[in-house]
Amino acid sequence: MNKHKKNLIAQAKGFHRYGLTIEQLEVVNFGEHTLAGIALLTSPSRAQNNQKIFTIKEAYTLIAGLNAIQTEGVTRYGLSREQVSIPDFGERTLSLMRALISVEMAKNGQEALVD
């Protein structure tokens, strides 16, 4: 499936699932990652982790125009729009964050075993 067709499908889903306007659907970088980001940010399960549950409008405003890597930074790692919009933010940044989180989790796991 070509990129244009995938984008049209994502736009149709955005219109039907979230009631997004044509103007919102035509924003640069709109795609499946945008829909996934809105779903994550508006999910009731965020309350279990003491995270804010966004409205659809708030979630869209937060991630509109972001690419998939930037959207992951916002939704998975709690980064701000400003933080993911710096010039060199990309896959390498997320890879380093994942590595640091893994090291920290391993450290915490070892400390729990020692206690």
Backbone torsions as a table, in degrees:
resi	resn	phi	psi	omega
1	MET	NA	133.1	-177.9
2	ASN	-79.1	164.8	-174.8
3	LYS	-60.0	-40.1	-179.0
4	HIS	-63.3	-42.9	180.0
5	LYS	-66.5	-40.7	177.1
6	LYS	-60.4	-40.7	-179.4
7	ASN	-66.1	-40.2	178.1
8	LEU	-62.5	-39.4	178.2
9	ILE	-65.0	-44.6	178.2
10	ALA	-61.5	-40.9	179.0
11	GLN	-63.8	-41.6	178.7
12	ALA	-63.0	-41.7	177.6
13	LYS	-63.1	-42.6	179.3
14	GLY	-61.7	-38.8	178.3
15	PHE	-66.5	-48.1	-175.4
16	HIS	-77.4	-41.7	-177.7
17	ARG	-75.2	-42.7	-169.2
18	TYR	-117.6	-2.2	178.7
19	GLY	67.7	29.0	180.0
20	LEU	-70.0	147.5	-179.8
21	THR	-80.9	164.9	177.2
22	ILE	-57.7	-41.8	178.9
23	GLU	-60.1	-42.8	178.7
24	GLN	-67.0	-36.6	-178.1
25	LEU	-72.7	-22.6	-177.6
26	GLU	-93.7	6.1	178.9
27	VAL	-63.9	147.7	179.4
28	VAL	-57.7	144.5	178.7
29	ASN	69.8	9.2	178.2
30	PHE	-66.0	134.7	178.6
31	GLY	-172.1	-166.7	-179.9
32	GLU	-57.2	-35.3	179.7
33	HIS	-64.4	-31.5	177.3
34	THR	-66.5	-45.7	179.4
35	LEU	-63.2	-42.5	178.6
36	ALA	-63.4	-39.6	178.2
37	GLY	-63.7	-43.5	177.9
38	ILE	-62.5	-43.5	179.5
39	ALA	-60.2	-44.2	179.9
40	LEU	-65.5	-45.3	-176.0
41	LEU	-70.6	-24.7	-179.3
42	THR	-99.5	1.8	-176.6
43	SER	-69.8	131.2	176.3
44	PRO	-60.1	-23.1	-179.4
45	SER	-66.0	-15.3	177.3
46	ARG	-62.4	-27.4	-179.6
47	ALA	-63.5	-30.3	179.5
48	GLN	-63.1	-27.8	179.3
49	ASN	-103.1	18.2	-178.5
50	ASN	55.9	36.8	177.4
51	GLN	-104.7	149.1	178.9
52	LYS	-64.1	137.7	171.6
53	ILE	-96.4	115.3	-177.1
54	PHE	-82.5	152.5	167.9
55	THR	-76.7	165.4	177.9
56	ILE	-59.3	-42.4	-179.5
57	LYS	-62.6	-44.5	179.3
58	GLU	-64.1	-44.2	-179.4
59	ALA	-63.0	-45.4	179.6
60	TYR	-61.2	-46.4	-179.3
61	THR	-60.1	-37.8	-178.7
62	LEU	-68.0	-37.5	-173.1
63	ILE	-113.6	-2.3	-179.6
64	ALA	-57.0	130.6	177.1
65	GLY	85.4	-6.9	179.4
66	LEU	-82.0	149.5	175.2
67	ASN	-81.9	179.2	-175.5
68	ALA	-62.0	-40.8	-179.5
69	ILE	-65.8	-44.9	179.1
70	GLN	-63.9	-40.8	179.0
71	THR	-62.1	-41.1	177.2
72	GLU	-62.7	-40.1	178.0
73	GLY	-59.2	-40.3	-179.9
74	VAL	-73.8	-48.7	-172.0
75	THR	-79.8	-36.7	-175.6
76	ARG	-92.1	-34.1	-173.7
77	TYR	-112.5	1.5	175.6
78	GLY	69.3	22.8	178.4
79	LEU	-76.5	156.3	178.8
80	SER	-83.5	164.3	176.5
81	ARG	-58.0	-39.8	179.8
82	GLU	-64.3	-41.2	-178.7
83	GLN	-64.8	-38.4	-178.5
84	VAL	-84.8	-5.4	-178.5
85	SER	-96.3	3.3	178.0
86	ILE	-68.2	154.0	-172.8
87	PRO	-55.6	-39.8	-174.6
88	ASP	-98.6	12.7	178.4
89	PHE	-71.4	130.0	-179.5
90	GLY	-169.7	-161.2	-177.6
91	GLU	-57.9	-38.2	179.7
92	ARG	-62.1	-40.1	178.0
93	THR	-60.6	-47.2	179.9
94	LEU	-65.6	-37.3	178.3
95	SER	-62.1	-42.1	178.3
96	LEU	-66.1	-39.3	178.0
97	MET	-63.7	-43.3	178.5
98	ARG	-60.2	-42.7	-179.6
99	ALA	-64.0	-44.0	179.4
100	LEU	-63.8	-40.4	178.9
101	ILE	-64.9	-41.6	178.6
102	SER	-62.0	-42.8	178.6
103	VAL	-63.5	-43.9	-179.2
104	GLU	-64.6	-41.4	178.4
105	MET	-65.1	-39.8	178.5
106	ALA	-64.5	-41.5	177.4
107	LYS	-61.7	-45.3	-179.2
108	ASN	-65.4	-38.2	177.2
109	GLY	-64.0	-39.9	178.2
110	GLN	-67.4	-40.4	178.8
111	GLU	-64.3	-37.9	179.6
112	ALA	-65.0	-35.6	178.7
113	LEU	-70.3	-29.4	-178.6
114	VAL	-75.9	-37.1	-177.0
115	ASP	-61.4	NA	NA
